[in-house]
């Protein structure tokens, strides 16, 4: 018997993955994790079988743990220079 996660549990997982993505210091990796999270949740939004929903939720939780560990590792070896996408331009008149 598989336990189907509630909508609030799924939304909590989604927000946790997005929060973890924002902890990456590198712009490219941060955006990749964010984009992959959104794409995976869109792909799995049409699942209706309780077993496949539970499997996708379990996979999401394992991906969250991996992303958290990777965020810690990347923060230890973060580059000193920001990405071009993160540099603020001076306001033009």
Secondary structure, DSSP 8 states (H G I E B T S, - for coil): ------HHHHHHHHHHHHHHHTT-SSHHHHHHHHHHHHHHHHHGGG---HHHHHHHHHHHHHHHHHHHHHHHHHHHT--SS--GGG-------
